[in-house]
Amino acid sequence: MALNTAGQTRTGNAPGADANGFKVGRIVLDATAITAGDYLLVECGFTPKYVSFVNNTTLIQVEWYEGMTADTCLKTTGSTGVVTLETTNKGITICDSSGVANTEGRCFMVSQNATLGVVTSSDTMHFVALG
């Protein structure tokens, strides 16, 4: 799994800034920053038990709950409201800061898979992670 490290604007509380296991933020990626096989890494400072990642432009939301398989998610398509369990188009993985899948990691990754469609260039994306 490769990590996307280019062209990112991030806002939100700093990793580990909230002792109660809560992280929220906003990410915007440059138009040239998306590679379909890469992942977007978000550092939390704690092991997330729930992650919600929303693209405000495409109106797609993906969610991951503790106990779900790595690289899967529940995907809600805003234009239809349809919820699907994504297992083939990738999803969210709990990982360490180098992007290695690890259920005790202090970060999460979201797939930039084009079919998943939640990480897209020049769009505003928001996330919430709870520990």
Sequence and secondary structure as in RCSB ss.txt:
>XXXX:A:sequence
MALNTAGQTRTGNAPGADANGFKVGRIVLDATAITAGDYLLVECGFTPKYVSFVNNTTLIQVEWYEGMTADTCLK
TTGSTGVVTLETTNKGITICDSSGVANTEGRCFMVSQNATLGVVTSSDTMHFVALG
>XXXX:A:secstr
 EEE SSEEEEES TT  TTSEEEEEEEE TT   TTEEEEEE SS  SEEEEEETTTTEEEEEETTS TTBEEE
EETTTTEEEEESSS  EEEE TTS B TT SEEEEE  TTT SS TT EEEEEEE 
